[in-house]
Amino acid sequence: MAEPARWRIRTSGVRVRTTLAVTVTTAIAAAIGAYALVAALGASLADGVLLSADTRAEEVAQQLADDTRVANLALVPEDDRFVHVVDAAGSVVAASPDGPTRPPAVPPDNQPIPELAAVLDTEDGEDVYAVVAEQVTTAEGPLTVVVTQEASEVTDSQDALTGTLQIAVPAVVVTIGLVTWWLVGRALGPVEAIRARVEQITADRLERRVPVPLARDEVGELARTMNQMLDRLEAAQTRQRQLVSDASHELRSPATVIRQHAEVALAYPDSTTAADIAAVMLSEGRRLEQLVEQLLWLARTDEVTSAVRRHALDLDDLVLEEASRLRATVSVRVDTSQVSGGQVQGDPLMLRRVVANLLDNAVGHAASAVVVALSEDAGSVTLRVDDDGPGIPVADRARVLERFVRLDESRSRDRGGAGLGLAIVQGIVRAHGGTVEVGESPAGGARFTVTLPRGGTVQAPVSETALVSPGTNSDDSPGGNR
């Protein structure tokens, strides 16, 4: 139970980090936004206060400019502002009733104060005011109209908004954090289910599959991909076990024959001769060598499916060379009159093995003749090998290409191999992007048709040494599956 706990800690780390990142980002953005909102509100209200003060100053200045004497200037009490008229000597010549005796300091350039900077002491304590000065020339000389506008509503509104935001922003941040925690937990739920199932899958339980979420998202694609991988692993394990089982059975037979003859020779020395024992040993030794070589070829075909060494070569040269080899060792007629040019891209050694296995298989089952045909079209090269033997039943034509499959009529030790020759052909051809088909020849026997992608022009000849597999000769044919 310790491992799931560690996984939960790791998952919680992802969950915590994601939630923390979102929460911190939201908090920073909300704080910046709140600060900007309070500042914007203050600036807007301050502009309104300054505009109101400036408008009042212009009104009074306009009255004085219209030949209104200072003594006749009617200034009424106002709750939120005071007006002072100052002459050139700095003396207050007119002021709003109930206002302070003197106005706050006026900037030297007599421009409106652009910020809430003037603070006057009043009976109620310390209040914030905006001060605006407007100069005007009258018949009584130059005068300055100073308007002091109360601005407490700016700070009051900012304080009220700040208090609201101090409650709302943390609430929003906490809510977003909780929602993020919940959403991340739901997103990681299918991942945990996949992990738990993968933890249960072992080499002897490959039939299990991970649960696939209903949602067609990235996690669902991951689950489907993992199930496809498990399908491939299970199929590969099944093939491996079958190969080991079949190979063990095939290897046991010649080993048993060798051991039995050796035991008989030891127990009854006069019943056999050294030559007889040597002949048995040689025959079974060749059979073991052939089986091991074929197993190595199968291993190679499994490994090179996606990495075949490709060279431009003439397949017809390989066919004619292998046919010539057979003519020197068998009595069956090998007809190559239908072989024409065929250029492919592939591994010369492996393609030679394909041709050799097909011809050996056909010769081993032919009554009198084997016919080989090779043709080329725009996109492919087709190799056909026909024999006039007993043929292959329709039900067995797909099965005969499988490993260690031998039909009933060829199970004898004299004719039947290990059942790997055609399986090697199938593996090599597939590795080269081609296909193998089994049918009936015009003579009534079997027909094997190999189709390979057409290659380019031959760039360099392939040496005979490079094409011959070590340990392969006319006396050591790979055998067939029939």
C-alpha positions in Angstrom: 0.0 0.0 0.0 3.1 2.3 0.2 3.4 2.8 -3.5 -0.2 4.2 -4.0 0.5 6.5 -1.1 3.7 7.8 -2.9 1.8 8.2 -6.1 -0.9 10.2 -4.2 1.8 12.4 -2.9 3.2 13.0 -6.3 -0.3 13.6 -7.7 -1.1 15.9 -4.9 2.1 17.8 -5.7 0.8 18.3 -9.2 -2.6 19.3 -7.9 -1.1 21.6 -5.3 1.3 23.2 -7.7 -1.4 23.8 -10.3 -3.8 25.2 -7.8 -1.1 27.4 -6.2 0.0 28.7 -9.6 -3.6 29.6 -10.6 -4.4 31.1 -7.2 -1.2 33.2 -7.0 -1.6 34.4 -10.5 -5.3 35.3 -9.9 -4.4 37.1 -6.6 -1.7 39.2 -8.3 -3.9 40.1 -11.2 -6.8 40.9 -8.8 -4.6 43.0 -6.6 -3.3 45.0 -9.6 -6.8 45.3 -10.9 -8.1 46.5 -7.6 -5.3 49.1 -7.2 -5.9 50.3 -10.7 -9.7 50.5 -10.1 -9.3 52.6 -6.9 -6.7 54.8 -8.6 -9.0 55.3 -11.6 -12.0 56.1 -9.3 -9.9 58.6 -7.4 -8.6 60.3 -10.5 -12.1 60.5 -12.0 -13.6 62.1 -8.8 -10.6 64.4 -8.4 -11.0 65.6 -12.0 -14.7 66.3 -11.2 -13.8 68.3 -8.0 -11.2 70.4 -9.9 -13.6 71.0 -12.7 -16.3 72.2 -10.3 -13.8 74.5 -8.6 -12.4 75.8 -11.9 -16.0 76.5 -13.2 -16.9 78.4 -10.0 -13.6 80.4 -10.3 -14.4 81.3 -13.9 -17.9 82.4 -13.0 -16.6 84.8 -10.3 -13.8 86.1 -12.6 -16.4 86.7 -15.4 -18.5 88.8 -13.0 -15.5 90.9 -12.0 -14.5 91.3 -15.7 -18.0 92.6 -16.5 -17.3 95.8 -14.5 -18.8 94.4 -11.4 -17.1 96.1 -8.5 -15.8 94.0 -5.7 -18.0 95.7 -3.2 -21.0 94.7 -5.2 -19.9 91.1 -5.6 -22.5 88.8 -4.1 -20.8 85.7 -2.6 -23.3 83.4 -0.9 -22.4 80.6 1.6 -21.7 77.2 0.0 -21.4 73.9 1.9 -18.6 72.4 -0.1 -16.4 75.4 -1.2 -15.2 78.9 -0.3 -14.4 81.8 -2.6 -11.7 84.5 -1.9 -10.8 87.5 -4.0 -7.3 88.7 -3.5 -5.8 92.0 -4.8 -2.3 92.5 -6.1 -1.0 93.3 -2.6 -2.2 89.9 -1.4 -5.1 91.4 0.7 -8.5 89.6 0.7 -11.0 92.1 -0.7 -13.9 89.7 -0.8 -14.7 86.3 0.7 -17.6 83.8 1.1 -19.5 84.1 4.3 -18.6 81.6 7.1 -15.4 80.8 5.3 -11.8 81.0 6.5 -10.2 84.5 6.7 -7.5 83.7 4.2 -7.3 81.3 1.3 -4.7 78.6 1.1 -1.4 79.4 -0.6 -1.8 80.1 -4.3 0.8 78.6 -6.7 3.3 81.2 -8.1 2.1 80.8 -11.6 -1.5 81.0 -10.6 -2.4 77.7 -12.3 -5.1 75.3 -11.0 -3.6 72.9 -8.5 -3.7 69.5 -10.3 -3.9 67.4 -7.2 -5.6 67.2 -3.8 -2.7 68.9 -2.1 -4.2 71.8 0.0 -5.3 70.9 3.5 -7.1 73.5 5.7 -7.8 73.3 9.3 -11.5 73.6 10.0 -13.5 73.4 13.1 -14.5 69.8 12.3 -10.9 68.7 12.1 -8.7 68.1 9.1 -10.4 68.1 5.7 -9.1 67.8 2.2 -9.7 70.6 -0.3 -8.7 71.4 -3.9 -7.6 74.9 -4.6 -8.0 76.7 -8.0 -6.8 80.3 -8.7 -8.1 82.4 -11.6 -6.6 85.8 -12.4 -8.7 88.6 -13.9 -8.1 92.3 -14.8 -10.7 94.7 -13.6 -11.2 98.5 -13.4 -10.0 98.2 -9.8 -6.8 96.5 -10.9 -5.6 92.9 -11.2 -7.4 90.5 -8.9 -7.1 86.8 -8.2 -10.1 84.6 -7.6 -9.3 81.6 -5.3 -11.8 78.8 -5.0 -11.3 76.2 -2.3 -13.4 73.0 -3.1 -13.9 70.4 -0.5 -12.7 67.0 -1.8 -13.5 64.6 1.0 -15.9 62.7 -1.2 -12.9 61.5 -3.3 -11.1 59.9 -0.3 -14.4 58.7 1.1 -15.3 56.9 -2.1 -11.8 55.4 -2.4 -12.0 54.2 1.1 -15.4 52.6 0.6 -14.3 50.9 -2.6 -11.1 49.7 -1.0 -13.0 48.2 1.9 -15.3 46.4 -0.5 -12.4 45.1 -2.6 -10.6 43.9 0.5 -13.5 41.5 1.0 -14.4 40.7 -2.6 -10.8 40.0 -3.9 -9.9 37.4 -1.3 -13.3 35.8 -1.8 -12.8 35.5 -5.5 -9.2 34.3 -5.2 -10.3 31.6 -2.7 -13.2 30.5 -4.9 -11.0 30.2 -8.0 -8.5 28.2 -6.0 -11.2 25.8 -4.8 -12.6 25.4 -8.2 -9.1 24.8 -9.7 -8.4 22.2 -7.0 -11.7 20.4 -7.8 -11.1 20.6 -11.6 -7.6 19.3 -11.4 -8.7 16.5 -9.1 -11.4 15.5 -11.7 -8.8 15.7 -14.5 -6.4 13.4 -12.6 -9.1 10.9 -11.7 -8.9 9.0 -15.0 -5.1 9.2 -14.8 -5.2 7.5 -11.4 -7.5 4.8 -12.7 -5.1 4.2 -15.6 -2.1 4.1 -13.2 -3.8 1.7 -10.8 -4.7 -0.7 -13.7 -1.2 -0.5 -15.2 0.2 -1.4 -11.8 -1.8 -4.6 -11.8 -0.6 -5.6 -15.3 2.3 -8.0 -15.2 3.9 -10.4 -17.7 1.4 -13.1 -16.9 -1.6 -10.8 -16.9 -1.2 -8.9 -20.2 -4.8 -9.6 -21.0 -5.9 -6.7 -18.8 -6.6 -3.3 -20.3 -6.7 0.2 -18.8 -10.1 1.9 -18.5 -10.9 4.4 -21.2 -12.7 7.6 -20.1 -15.9 8.5 -22.0 -14.5 11.9 -22.8 -12.5 12.0 -26.1 -9.7 14.1 -24.8 -6.0 13.7 -24.4 -6.4 11.3 -21.4 -8.8 9.2 -23.4 -6.3 9.1 -26.3 -3.6 8.1 -23.9 -5.7 5.2 -22.6 -6.6 4.0 -26.1 -2.9 4.2 -27.1 -1.9 2.2 -24.0 -4.5 -0.5 -24.8 -3.1 -0.7 -28.3 0.4 -1.1 -26.9 -0.9 -3.8 -24.6 -2.5 -5.6 -27.5 0.8 -5.6 -29.3 2.7 -6.8 -26.2 0.2 -9.6 -25.6 0.4 -10.7 -29.2 4.2 -10.6 -29.1 4.3 -12.6 -25.9 1.9 -15.1 -27.3 4.1 -15.5 -30.4 7.2 -15.7 -28.2 5.7 -18.5 -26.0 4.5 -20.4 -29.1 8.0 -20.0 -30.7 9.7 -21.3 -27.6 7.3 -24.2 -27.2 7.6 -25.2 -30.9 11.3 -24.7 -31.0 11.8 -26.8 -27.9 9.7 -29.6 -29.4 11.6 -29.5 -32.7 15.0 -29.4 -31.0 14.1 -32.3 -28.7 13.6 -34.6 -31.7 17.1 -34.7 -33.2 18.7 -34.5 -29.7 16.6 -37.6 -28.7 17.6 -39.5 -31.8 21.3 -38.8 -31.2 21.1 -39.8 -27.6 19.2 -43.0 -28.4 21.7 -44.1 -31.0 24.6 -43.3 -28.6 23.0 -45.3 -25.8 22.4 -48.3 -28.2 26.0 -48.1 -29.3 27.2 -48.2 -25.8 24.9 -50.9 -24.6 25.3 -53.1 -27.7 28.6 -52.3 -29.4 28.3 -55.2 -31.9 24.8 -54.1 -33.1 26.1 -51.0 -35.0 29.2 -49.6 -36.6 31.0 -46.3 -36.3 30.0 -45.4 -39.8 26.3 -45.9 -39.0 26.6 -43.8 -35.9 28.5 -41.1 -37.8 25.8 -41.0 -40.5 23.0 -40.6 -37.9 25.0 -38.0 -36.0 25.7 -36.1 -39.3 22.1 -36.2 -40.4 20.7 -35.1 -37.1 23.5 -32.5 -36.7 22.5 -31.0 -40.0 18.9 -30.9 -38.9 19.8 -29.1 -35.7 22.0 -26.7 -37.6 19.3 -26.0 -40.1 16.7 -25.4 -37.3 19.0 -23.1 -35.4 19.8 -21.1 -38.5 16.1 -20.8 -39.3 15.3 -19.6 -35.8 18.0 -17.0 -36.2 16.5 -15.9 -39.5 13.1 -15.5 -37.8 14.7 -13.4 -35.1 16.3 -11.2 -37.8 12.9 -10.7 -39.6 11.3 -9.7 -36.4 14.0 -7.2 -35.7 14.4 -5.5 -39.1 10.8 -4.9 -39.9 11.3 -1.1 -39.8 15.1 -1.0 -40.6 15.8 -3.2 -43.7 19.1 -2.5 -45.4 17.9 -1.4 -48.8 20.0 -1.7 -52.0 19.0 -1.5 -55.6 19.2 -4.9 -57.1 17.9 -7.1 -59.9 15.7 -9.7 -58.4 15.8 -11.7 -61.7 19.6 -12.3 -61.1 18.9 -13.8 -57.7 16.1 -16.0 -59.2 18.4 -17.3 -62.0 21.3 -18.0 -59.6 19.1 -20.0 -57.2 17.5 -21.9 -60.0 20.9 -22.8 -61.4 22.0 -24.0 -57.9 18.9 -26.3 -57.8 19.4 -27.8 -61.2 22.8 -29.1 -60.2 21.4 -31.0 -57.2 17.9 -32.2 -58.0 16.3 -34.2 -60.8 13.2 -32.0 -60.9 13.0 -29.7 -63.9 13.3 -26.0 -63.0 11.8 -23.8 -65.7 12.9 -20.1 -65.7 11.7 -19.2 -69.2 9.1 -16.8 -67.8 11.7 -14.8 -65.7 12.1 -11.2 -67.0 13.7 -8.2 -65.5 12.6 -7.0 -62.0 14.3 -4.3 -60.0 13.6 -3.9 -56.3 15.0 -2.1 -53.3 15.9 -4.4 -50.4 18.4 -6.5 -48.5 20.1 -8.8 -51.0 20.9 -11.5 -48.5 17.3 -11.6 -47.2 15.7 -11.5 -50.6 18.0 -14.4 -51.7 16.7 -16.3 -48.7 13.1 -15.7 -49.9 13.9 -17.0 -53.4 15.8 -20.0 -52.0 13.1 -21.0 -49.6 10.4 -20.8 -52.2 12.3 -22.8 -54.7 13.4 -25.4 -52.2 9.8 -25.8 -51.0 8.5 -26.2 -54.5 11.2 -28.7 -55.5 10.5 -30.7 -52.3 6.9 -31.2 -53.3 7.0 -31.2 -57.1 6.3 -34.3 -59.1 8.4 -33.4 -62.1 8.7 -29.7 -62.7 8.9 -26.3 -61.0 8.0 -23.1 -63.0 9.3 -19.8 -61.9 8.0 -16.5 -63.4 9.1 -12.9 -62.7 7.3 -9.8 -64.0 7.4 -6.1 -63.4 4.8 -3.4 -63.8 4.6 0.3 -63.0 4.7 -0.1 -59.2 5.6 -3.6 -58.2 7.6 -6.7 -59.0 5.8 -10.1 -58.9 7.5 -13.4 -58.3 5.5 -16.7 -58.9 6.7 -20.2 -58.1 4.5 -23.1 -59.3 4.9 -26.8 -58.8 3.0 -29.8 -60.0 2.8 -31.5 -56.6 -0.3 -32.3 -54.5 -1.1 -28.7 -53.9 -2.3 -27.0 -50.7 -6.0 -27.2 -49.6 -7.8 -23.9 -49.5 -8.3 -24.1 -45.7 -4.6 -24.4 -45.2 -3.3 -21.8 -47.5 -3.1 -19.0 -44.9 -2.0 -21.3 -42.2 1.0 -22.7 -44.1 2.8 -19.4 -43.8 2.8 -19.6 -40.0 5.7 -20.8 -37.9 6.1 -24.5 -37.3 3.1 -25.4 -39.4 3.5 -28.6 -41.4 0.6 -30.2 -43.3 -0.2 -33.8 -42.6 1.3 -35.2 -45.9 4.7 -33.8 -45.1 5.2 -34.6 -41.4 7.7 -37.3 -42.3 11.3 -36.6 -41.3 12.4 -37.3 -44.9 10.4 -34.4 -46.5 9.2 -32.1 -43.8 11.4 -29.5 -42.3 10.7 -27.6 -39.1 7.9 -25.7 -40.7 9.9 -22.4 -40.7 10.8 -21.9 -44.4 7.6 -20.2 -45.5 7.3 -18.3 -42.3 10.7 -16.8 -43.0 9.5 -15.9 -46.5 6.5 -14.2 -44.9 8.5 -12.2 -42.4 11.1 -11.0 -44.9 8.6 -10.0 -47.5 6.5 -8.1 -45.0 9.7 -6.4 -43.8 10.2 -5.2 -47.4 6.6 -3.9 -47.7 5.4 -6.8 -49.8 2.8 -9.5 -49.7 2.8 -13.3 -50.0 -0.2 -15.2 -51.4 -0.8 -19.0 -51.7 -2.9 -20.4 -54.5 -3.2 -23.2 -57.1 -0.8 -23.5 -60.0 -2.0 -24.4 -63.6 -0.5 -27.8 -63.1 -2.6 -28.5 -60.0 0.1 -28.0 -57.4 0.8 -25.0 -55.2 1.5 -21.4 -56.4 3.3 -18.9 -54.2 3.1 -15.3 -55.4 5.4 -12.7 -53.9 4.7 -9.0 -54.6 7.4 -6.4 -53.8 7.5 -2.7 -54.4 9.4 -1.8 -57.5 12.8 -0.3 -56.9 15.1 2.1 -58.8 18.0 1.6 -61.1 20.8 -0.7 -59.9 23.7 1.5 -58.8 26.3 -1.1 -58.0 26.6 -4.9 -58.3 26.2 -7.0 -55.2 29.1 -9.4 -54.7 28.3 -13.1 -54.5 30.1 -13.3 -51.1 27.7 -10.8 -49.6 24.7 -12.7 -50.8 25.5 -16.1 -49.3 24.4 -16.8 -45.8 27.0 -18.4 -43.6 26.4 -22.1 -43.4 24.0 -22.2 -46.4 24.7 -24.4 -49.4 22.9 -26.7 -51.7 23.1 -29.6 -49.2 21.5 -27.5 -46.4 18.3 -26.2 -47.7 16.0 -24.4 -45.3 13.0 -26.7 -46.0 9.4 -25.7 -46.2 6.2 -25.7 -44.2 4.6 -28.4 -46.2 
